[in-house]
Amino acid sequence: MSFTLTSQNGRRIISAKEDIVFSNASQMAELLSQQVAAGHKLIILDFTKASLIDSAGICGIVGELAKLKENKVTLILAGCNSTIHKVFQLVGLDRLFTIVRTLEEALEDPA
């Protein structure tokens, strides 16, 4: 499994263990969908251990937008290095979600 699930401060955390690419992007999307279905209202995607995200990874997040909005789930993207952050900015995800530099900031964010 390319991801771990944990909870802290009432927030569900999906942490990547590696880069988010075609081979594991659907797994990330499925985990995100499962957490929404389970009723979690604040979910953090932790990219601390990822150095890049490809188009499949972006599609995995974008594909869950409707479910996130419908269920009033707050998604925070955390631990993004400069490359991942720039990709999120280019595709406009920075206008849809809070992006923070570290997991610690995401855990403190009042969201």
C-alpha positions in Angstrom: 0.0 0.0 0.0 1.3 3.4 -1.0 -0.6 5.3 1.7 -1.2 5.2 5.4 -4.4 6.3 7.3 -4.2 7.9 10.7 -6.3 10.3 12.7 -5.0 13.2 14.8 -6.8 16.2 16.4 -10.1 15.0 14.9 -8.7 15.0 11.4 -8.3 12.0 9.1 -4.9 11.9 7.5 -4.0 10.1 4.2 -0.2 10.1 4.0 1.6 9.2 0.8 4.6 6.9 1.3 5.9 7.7 -2.2 5.3 9.8 -5.3 1.7 10.0 -6.5 1.7 8.6 -10.0 -0.5 6.5 -12.3 0.3 3.2 -10.5 -1.1 4.5 -7.1 -3.3 7.4 -8.0 -6.5 5.3 -8.1 -5.7 4.0 -4.6 -5.4 7.5 -3.3 -8.7 8.5 -4.8 -10.4 5.4 -3.4 -9.0 6.1 0.1 -10.3 9.6 -0.2 -13.7 8.4 -1.3 -13.9 5.9 1.6 -13.0 8.6 4.2 -15.8 10.9 2.8 -18.2 7.9 2.9 -17.2 7.2 6.5 -18.3 10.6 7.5 -14.9 12.4 8.1 -15.4 16.1 7.7 -11.8 17.2 7.7 -9.3 15.2 5.7 -5.6 16.0 5.2 -3.7 14.6 2.2 -0.1 14.5 3.4 2.5 14.7 0.6 5.6 15.0 2.9 7.2 11.8 1.4 6.2 12.5 -2.2 8.5 14.4 -4.5 6.0 14.7 -7.4 2.4 14.1 -8.4 1.5 13.3 -12.0 -1.7 14.0 -14.0 -3.3 10.7 -12.7 -2.8 11.9 -9.1 -4.3 15.3 -9.9 -7.3 13.5 -11.5 -7.7 11.4 -8.4 -8.2 14.5 -6.3 -10.3 16.4 -8.9 -12.5 13.3 -9.3 -13.5 13.5 -5.7 -14.5 17.2 -5.8 -18.2 16.6 -6.1 -18.3 14.2 -3.2 -16.2 16.5 -1.0 -18.6 19.5 -1.7 -21.7 17.4 -1.4 -20.7 16.1 2.0 -19.2 19.4 3.2 -15.8 17.9 3.7 -12.8 20.2 4.1 -9.7 18.9 2.4 -6.2 20.3 3.3 -3.2 19.5 1.1 -0.1 19.3 3.3 3.6 18.7 3.1 3.8 19.9 -0.5 7.3 20.5 -1.8 7.8 23.4 -4.3 7.2 21.2 -7.3 4.0 19.7 -6.1 2.8 23.1 -4.9 3.5 24.6 -8.3 1.5 21.8 -10.0 -1.4 22.5 -7.6 -1.2 26.2 -8.5 -1.1 25.5 -12.2 -4.3 23.4 -12.2 -6.1 25.8 -9.7 -6.3 23.5 -6.7 -4.9 26.3 -4.6 -8.2 28.1 -5.1 -10.3 25.1 -4.0 -8.3 23.8 -1.1 -6.0 25.0 1.7 -2.4 24.1 0.9 0.1 24.2 3.8 3.8 23.5 3.9 3.8 20.9 6.7 1.5 18.3 8.3 1.9 20.2 11.6 0.4 23.3 10.0 -2.5 21.3 8.7 -3.2 19.9 12.1 -3.3 23.4 13.6 -5.3 25.0 10.8 -8.7 26.1 12.1 -10.3 25.0 8.8 
